[in-house]
Amino acid sequence: MEEETTERKAIAHHLQDAGFAVVEATDTDEAMTSLEQRSDVQGLVTDAHVPGNIDGFELAGLVRKRWPTIAVVMMSGHSDPSSGPVPEGSEFIAKPYLLSHLAPALDRLIGRAG
């Protein structure tokens, strides 16, 4: 999940090109609604700082607790892993490296052969 529409679309397109089915969310509330309504979600990609009732760090933690089988990748261009609690079993990618590291990280976390 990324708050900037253009960037979110680029990330979604990149993941689709890598063979992932993508469901986009504009804020953490929409992301939680999608997760509650779908049983086929294998991974969550979220920026650390996104709109909604909770931020990306809180969303990532909640997802790891509530749905421990969902892979979580956090990203940020303004934060680093020490800026907030990155849940155990999750990965953090700085945005300058996002596109080169995102699909391999998701592949690894969900156990999909890359």
Backbone as a printed PyTorch tensor [residue, N CA C, xyz], in Angstrom:
tensor([[[  0.8460,  -1.1590,   0.0000],
         [  0.0000,   0.0000,   0.0000],
         [  0.8950,   1.2250,   0.0000]],

        [[  0.5740,   2.1370,  -0.8460],
         [  1.3240,   3.3790,  -1.0290],
         [  0.3140,   4.4880,  -1.1950]],

        [[  0.5300,   5.6080,  -0.5100],
         [ -0.4490,   6.6890,  -0.5580],
         [ -0.4150,   7.4870,  -1.8610]],

        [[  0.7210,   7.5280,  -2.5460],
         [  0.8280,   8.2530,  -3.8070],
         [  0.3140,   7.3690,  -4.9360]],

        [[ -0.7400,   7.8120,  -5.6130],
         [ -1.3990,   6.9960,  -6.6330],
         [ -0.4450,   6.5380,  -7.7190]],

        [[  0.3530,   7.4520,  -8.2490],
         [  1.2690,   7.0990,  -9.3420],
         [  2.2730,   6.0510,  -8.8880]],

        [[  2.8160,   6.2350,  -7.7130],
         [  3.7850,   5.2800,  -7.1800],
         [  3.1230,   3.9430,  -6.8790]],

        [[  1.9160,   3.9620,  -6.3090],
         [  1.1800,   2.7280,  -6.0140],
         [  0.9110,   1.9450,  -7.2930]],

        [[  0.4990,   2.6430,  -8.3470],
         [  0.2270,   1.9780,  -9.6280],
         [  1.5020,   1.3690, -10.2100]],

        [[  2.6300,   2.0790, -10.0910],
         [  3.9050,   1.5600, -10.6040],
         [  4.3270,   0.3010,  -9.8480]],

        [[  4.1590,   0.3120,  -8.5360],
         [  4.5000,  -0.8580,  -7.7200],
         [  3.5840,  -2.0240,  -8.0770]],

        [[  2.2890,  -1.7530,  -8.2100],
         [  1.3280,  -2.8020,  -8.5830],
         [  1.6870,  -3.3940,  -9.9390]],

        [[  2.0150,  -2.5510, -10.9000],
         [  2.3790,  -3.0170, -12.2410],
         [  3.6410,  -3.8770, -12.1740]],

        [[  4.6160,  -3.4380, -11.4110],
         [  5.8620,  -4.1940, -11.2470],
         [  5.5760,  -5.5870, -10.6750]],

        [[  4.7230,  -5.6540,  -9.6550],
         [  4.3900,  -6.9410,  -9.0450],
         [  3.5800,  -7.8260,  -9.9940]],

        [[  2.6830,  -7.2210, -10.7540],
         [  1.9230,  -7.9930, -11.7410],
         [  2.8570,  -8.5820, -12.7940]],

        [[  3.8310,  -7.7870, -13.2330],
         [  4.8170,  -8.2800, -14.1990],
         [  5.6310,  -9.4360, -13.6300]],

        [[  5.7890,  -9.4560, -12.3020],
         [  6.5260, -10.5350, -11.6360],
         [  5.6320, -11.7420, -11.3360]],

        [[  4.3710, -11.6810, -11.7610],
         [  3.4700, -12.8200, -11.6140],
         [  2.5640, -12.8030, -10.3990]],

        [[  2.5000, -11.6850,  -9.7070],
         [  1.6280, -11.5840,  -8.5430],
         [  0.2760, -11.0000,  -8.9320]],

        [[ -0.7940, -11.5010,  -8.3320],
         [ -2.1070, -10.8630,  -8.4340],
         [ -2.1010,  -9.7650,  -7.3760]],

        [[ -2.5430,  -8.5710,  -7.7360],
         [ -2.4270,  -7.4160,  -6.8480],
         [ -3.7900,  -6.8220,  -6.5400]],

        [[ -4.0120,  -6.5350,  -5.2640],
         [ -5.1850,  -5.8050,  -4.8030],
         [ -4.6480,  -4.5220,  -4.1780]],

        [[ -5.0410,  -3.3850,  -4.7070],
         [ -4.5470,  -2.1080,  -4.2000],
         [ -5.4610,  -1.5500,  -3.1160]],

        [[ -4.8470,  -0.8290,  -2.1830],
         [ -5.5920,  -0.1290,  -1.1380],
         [ -5.0140,   1.2770,  -1.0170]],

        [[ -5.8860,   2.2420,  -0.7920],
         [ -5.4400,   3.6340,  -0.7010],
         [ -5.0880,   4.0550,   0.7190]],

        [[ -5.5690,   3.3000,   1.7200],
         [ -5.2380,   3.6150,   3.1100],
         [ -5.3200,   2.3440,   3.9430]],

        [[ -4.9230,   2.4480,   5.1930],
         [ -4.8900,   1.2610,   6.0450],
         [ -6.2820,   0.7110,   6.3430]],

        [[ -7.2810,   1.5700,   6.3560],
         [ -8.6570,   1.1040,   6.5950],
         [ -9.1200,   0.2240,   5.4360]],

        [[ -8.8520,   0.6620,   4.2160],
         [ -9.2200,  -0.1160,   3.0320],
         [ -8.4270,  -1.4230,   2.9870]],

        [[ -7.1730,  -1.3690,   3.3750],
         [ -6.3540,  -2.5850,   3.4070],
         [ -6.9300,  -3.6040,   4.3900]],

        [[ -7.3030,  -3.1510,   5.5810],
         [ -7.8770,  -4.0630,   6.5770],
         [ -9.1930,  -4.6570,   6.0860]],

        [[-10.0170,  -3.8370,   5.4530],
         [-11.2840,  -4.3420,   4.9170],
         [-11.0250,  -5.4370,   3.8860]],

        [[-10.0680,  -5.2010,   2.9890],
         [ -9.7300,  -6.2130,   1.9780],
         [ -9.2320,  -7.4970,   2.6310]],

        [[ -8.3660,  -7.3520,   3.6110],
         [ -7.8300,  -8.5380,   4.2820],
         [ -8.9250,  -9.3220,   5.0050]],

        [[ -9.8690,  -8.6300,   5.5900],
         [-10.9600,  -9.2950,   6.2930],
         [-11.9210,  -9.9960,   5.3400]],

        [[-12.0290,  -9.5080,   4.1060],
         [-12.9840, -10.0570,   3.1440],
         [-12.3880, -11.1290,   2.2390]],

        [[-11.0680, -11.2400,   2.2100],
         [-10.4220, -12.1690,   1.2760],
         [ -9.6550, -13.2380,   2.0560]],

        [[ -9.6880, -14.4470,   1.5380],
         [ -8.9230, -15.5160,   2.1710],
         [ -7.7240, -15.9330,   1.3290]],

        [[ -7.5200, -15.2610,   0.1890],
         [ -6.4610, -15.6540,  -0.7370],
         [ -5.2350, -14.7510,  -0.6980]],

        [[ -5.1730, -13.8340,   0.2420],
         [ -4.0460, -12.9030,   0.3060],
         [ -2.8270, -13.6260,   0.8720]],

        [[ -1.7140, -13.5350,   0.1590],
         [ -0.4750, -14.1710,   0.5980],
         [  0.5630, -13.1680,   1.0650]],

        [[  0.4190, -11.9030,   0.6480],
         [  1.4210, -10.9170,   1.0180],
         [  0.8410,  -9.5250,   1.1260]],

        [[  1.4830,  -8.7180,   1.9540],
         [  1.1260,  -7.3180,   2.1370],
         [  2.3770,  -6.4910,   1.9140]],

        [[  2.2460,  -5.4670,   1.0760],
         [  3.3170,  -4.4990,   0.8730],
         [  2.7560,  -3.1700,   1.3300]],

        [[  3.4090,  -2.5530,   2.3050],
         [  2.9070,  -1.2920,   2.8210],
         [  4.0340,  -0.3120,   3.0680]],

        [[  3.7540,   0.9380,   2.7820],
         [  4.6610,   2.0100,   3.1530],
         [  4.5470,   2.1940,   4.6620]],

        [[  5.6080,   2.6730,   5.2630],
         [  5.5810,   2.9150,   6.7110],
         [  4.6240,   4.0450,   7.0730]],

        [[  4.5110,   5.0180,   6.1890],
         [  3.6930,   6.2020,   6.4710],
         [  2.5830,   6.3050,   5.4360]],

        [[  1.4090,   5.8420,   5.8040],
         [  0.2510,   5.8590,   4.9200],
         [ -0.9540,   6.3940,   5.6780]],

        [[ -1.9390,   6.9070,   4.9520],
         [ -3.1360,   7.4110,   5.6340],
         [ -4.0070,   6.2840,   6.1730]],

        [[ -4.8680,   6.6530,   7.0850],
         [ -5.7970,   5.7100,   7.6870],
         [ -5.7750,   5.8550,   9.1890]],

        [[ -6.5670,   5.0620,   9.8680],
         [ -6.6390,   5.1280,  11.3280],
         [ -5.3770,   4.6230,  12.0050]],

        [[ -4.5870,   3.8040,  11.3060],
         [ -3.3000,   3.3420,  11.8190],
         [ -2.2590,   3.5830,  10.7390]],

        [[ -0.9800,   3.6320,  11.1090],
         [  0.0580,   3.8230,  10.0980],
         [  0.5400,   2.4690,   9.5840]],

        [[  1.4840,   2.4980,   8.6700],
         [  1.9770,   1.2650,   8.0700],
         [  2.6610,   0.3320,   9.0500]],

        [[  3.3890,   0.9020,  10.0300],
         [  4.0270,   0.0660,  11.0420],
         [  2.9730,  -0.7010,  11.8410]],

        [[  1.9080,   0.0030,  12.2450],
         [  0.8420,  -0.6440,  13.0080],
         [  0.1090,  -1.6710,  12.1590]],

        [[ -0.1460,  -1.3410,  10.8880],
         [ -0.8060,  -2.2760,   9.9820],
         [  0.0110,  -3.5540,   9.8560]],

        [[  1.3050,  -3.4020,   9.6320],
         [  2.1720,  -4.5700,   9.4770],
         [  2.1280,  -5.4500,  10.7220]],

        [[  2.2040,  -4.8460,  11.8900],
         [  2.1550,  -5.6050,  13.1350],
         [  0.8340,  -6.3190,  13.3260]],

        [[ -0.2460,  -5.6340,  13.0280],
         [ -1.5710,  -6.2200,  13.1620],
         [ -1.7610,  -7.3980,  12.2130]],

        [[ -1.2950,  -7.2360,  10.9770],
         [ -1.4170,  -8.3200,   9.9890],
         [ -0.6070,  -9.5350,  10.4260]],

        [[  0.6180,  -9.3210,  10.8990],
         [  1.4540, -10.4480,  11.3300],
         [  0.8210, -11.1780,  12.5150]],

        [[  0.1410, -10.4670,  13.4040],
         [ -0.5030, -11.1070,  14.5550],
         [ -1.7860, -11.8210,  14.1470]],

        [[ -2.5950, -11.1490,  13.3440],
         [ -3.9180, -11.6910,  12.9950],
         [ -3.8550, -12.7450,  11.8970]],

        [[ -2.9570, -12.5400,  10.9260],
         [ -2.7860, -13.4700,   9.8030],
         [ -1.3060, -13.8100,   9.6730]],

        [[ -0.7770, -14.6550,  10.5380],
         [  0.6650, -14.9090,  10.5610],
         [  1.2290, -15.5470,   9.2950]],

        [[  0.3730, -16.0970,   8.4530],
         [  0.8790, -16.7040,   7.2140],
         [  1.0400, -15.6850,   6.0900]],

        [[  0.5430, -14.4650,   6.2860],
         [  0.6790, -13.4370,   5.2510],
         [  2.0690, -12.8150,   5.3500]],

        [[  2.7860, -12.8310,   4.2310],
         [  4.1070, -12.2130,   4.1530],
         [  3.9370, -10.6910,   4.2150]],

        [[  4.8120, -10.0200,   4.9430],
         [  4.7300,  -8.5680,   5.0720],
         [  6.0550,  -7.9390,   4.6440]],

        [[  5.9510,  -7.0100,   3.7010],
         [  7.1020,  -6.2170,   3.2860],
         [  6.7540,  -4.7630,   3.5390]],

        [[  7.5950,  -4.1030,   4.3150],
         [  7.4240,  -2.6760,   4.5790],
         [  8.4090,  -1.9090,   3.7180]],

        [[  8.0190,  -0.6980,   3.3460],
         [  8.8960,   0.1390,   2.5360],
         [  8.7780,   1.5790,   3.0060]],

        [[  9.8050,   2.3580,   2.7060],
         [  9.7440,   3.7770,   3.0070],
         [ 10.8880,   4.5020,   2.3240]],

        [[ 10.6170,   5.7190,   1.9400],
         [ 11.6470,   6.6000,   1.4240],
         [ 12.0780,   7.5950,   2.4750]],

        [[ 11.3780,   7.6210,   3.6190],
         [ 11.6460,   8.6130,   4.6610],
         [ 12.0420,   7.9790,   5.9870]],

        [[ 11.9150,   6.6760,   6.1050],
         [ 12.2000,   5.9820,   7.3540],
         [ 13.1790,   4.8560,   7.0800]],

        [[ 13.6360,   4.2560,   8.1430],
         [ 14.4400,   3.0510,   8.0410],
         [ 13.8730,   2.0530,   9.0540]],

        [[ 14.4170,   0.8390,   9.0850],
         [ 13.8270,  -0.1610,   9.9800],
         [ 13.8150,   0.2410,  11.4490]],

        [[ 14.6410,   1.2050,  11.8360],
         [ 14.6570,   1.6140,  13.2400],
         [ 13.6150,   2.6900,  13.5430]],

        [[ 12.8680,   3.1410,  12.5290],
         [ 11.8730,   4.2020,  12.7200],
         [ 10.5940,   3.7160,  13.3840]],

        [[ 10.3880,   2.4440,  13.3890],
         [  9.1870,   1.8740,  13.9900],
         [  9.3560,   0.3780,  14.0900]],

        [[  8.4070,  -0.2870,  14.6910],
         [  8.5270,  -1.7340,  14.8790],
         [  8.2330,  -2.5080,  13.5940]],

        [[  9.2590,  -3.0740,  12.9950],
         [  9.0880,  -3.9580,  11.8410],
         [  8.8200,  -5.3400,  12.4280]],

        [[  7.6500,  -5.8990,  12.1540],
         [  7.2900,  -7.1750,  12.7840],
         [  8.2690,  -8.2970,  12.4570]],

        [[  8.4500,  -9.1710,  13.4220],
         [  9.2980, -10.3450,  13.2120],
         [  8.7790, -11.1290,  12.0130]],

        [[  9.6910, -11.5850,  11.1770],
         [  9.3180, -12.3410,   9.9940],
         [  8.9680, -11.4700,   8.8070]],

        [[  9.0810, -10.1610,   8.9660],
         [  8.8040,  -9.2180,   7.8830],
         [ 10.1140,  -8.6740,   7.3330]],

        [[ 10.0420,  -7.9890,   6.2130],
         [ 11.2220,  -7.3440,   5.6500],
         [ 10.9410,  -5.8690,   5.4490]],

        [[ 11.9940,  -5.0720,   5.5020],
         [ 11.9220,  -3.6360,   5.2680],
         [ 12.8180,  -3.3230,   4.0840]],

        [[ 12.2760,  -2.5670,   3.1180],
         [ 13.0450,  -2.1810,   1.9390],
         [ 12.9920,  -0.6630,   1.8040]],

        [[ 14.1590,  -0.0390,   1.7150],
         [ 14.2180,   1.4000,   1.4630],
         [ 13.8210,   1.6500,   0.0180]],

        [[ 13.0280,   2.6700,  -0.2240],
         [ 12.4730,   2.9030,  -1.5580],
         [ 13.4990,   3.0070,  -2.6870]],

        [[ 14.6690,   3.5310,  -2.4630],
         [ 15.5770,   3.5410,  -3.6150],
         [ 15.8510,   2.1370,  -4.1650]],

        [[ 15.6680,   1.1150,  -3.3380],
         [ 15.9390,  -0.2650,  -3.7500],
         [ 14.6660,  -1.0780,  -3.9550]],

        [[ 13.5310,  -0.4200,  -3.8740],
         [ 12.2510,  -1.1310,  -3.8400],
         [ 12.0420,  -2.0570,  -5.0260]],

        [[ 12.1190,  -1.5530,  -6.2360],
         [ 11.7710,  -2.3820,  -7.3810],
         [ 12.7350,  -3.5400,  -7.5950]],

        [[ 13.9860,  -3.3740,  -7.2490],
         [ 14.9250,  -4.4880,  -7.4320],
         [ 14.8090,  -5.5310,  -6.3240]],

        [[ 14.2910,  -5.1500,  -5.1650],
         [ 14.2310,  -6.0710,  -4.0320],
         [ 12.8300,  -6.5980,  -3.7020]],

        [[ 11.7900,  -5.9280,  -4.1860],
         [ 10.4330,  -6.2540,  -3.7420],
         [  9.9740,  -7.6450,  -4.1620]],

        [[  9.9730,  -7.9550,  -5.4380],
         [  9.4900,  -9.2660,  -5.8870],
         [ 10.3190, -10.4040,  -5.2900]],

        [[ 11.6600, -10.2990,  -5.2760],
         [ 12.4230, -11.3810,  -4.6350],
         [ 12.1020, -11.5420,  -3.1450]],

        [[ 11.8780, -10.4370,  -2.4410],
         [ 11.5350, -10.5190,  -1.0190],
         [ 10.1930, -11.2280,  -0.8390]],

        [[  9.1950, -10.8510,  -1.6350],
         [  7.8910, -11.5170,  -1.5380],
         [  7.9960, -12.9880,  -1.8960]],

        [[  8.7270, -13.2970,  -2.9660],
         [  8.9220, -14.6990,  -3.3440],
         [  9.4870, -15.4910,  -2.1720]],

        [[ 10.5100, -14.9470,  -1.5320],
         [ 11.1720, -15.6150,  -0.4190],
         [ 10.2200, -15.7750,   0.7700]],

        [[  9.5030, -14.7150,   1.1150],
         [  8.6360, -14.7490,   2.2930],
         [  7.4320, -15.6840,   2.1330]],

        [[  6.9080, -15.7760,   0.9190],
         [  5.7440, -16.6660,   0.7290],
         [  6.1600, -18.0550,   0.2660]],

        [[  7.4760, -18.2440,   0.0560],
         [  7.9570, -19.5660,  -0.3310],
         [  7.7160, -19.8960,  -1.7830]],

        [[  7.6120, -18.8660,  -2.6100],
         [  7.3820, -19.0650,  -4.0330],
         [  8.7340, -19.0880,  -4.7450]],

        [[  8.9260, -20.0500,  -5.6190],
         [ 10.1680, -20.1220,  -6.3880],
         [ 10.2360, -18.9020,  -7.3040]],

        [[ 11.3420, -18.1820,  -7.2560],
         [ 11.4780, -16.9520,  -8.0360],
         [ 11.9050, -17.1490,  -9.4430]]])
